[in-house]
Amino acid sequence: MSDYPKLPRTVMGAAGPITVVHQAKVTYRGEECWGLWDDATRTITICSGATLSHQWRILFHEETHAALSDSGVDCVLGVKTVELICVAMSTARTRERFG
């Protein structure tokens, strides 16, 4: 794999800009996680303790959550299906971008 650049501070989603922030600890419903998409604030939060290569995978995963949310598709899919789509897209985008 290639060298990984720093993550952008903003990315463009289907419904507009998304802010990307880093935190030492990311939690969702009381559970620690690597990343989080918040549609109310249009923010992706990424665990700063992850390696840079993992942070890119997290970013792509959370961007997929944003795309599904922006398009309204997440409302008709189950949680497991949404997560599987996000993992698949994250893997594909990482490979596309970094080889």
ABEGO torsion letter per residue (X at the ends): XBBBBBBBABBBBAAEBBBBBBBABBBBGGBBBABBBBAAAGBBBBBAABBAAAAAAAAAAAAAAAAAAAAGAAAABBAAAAAAAAAAAAAAAAAAAAX
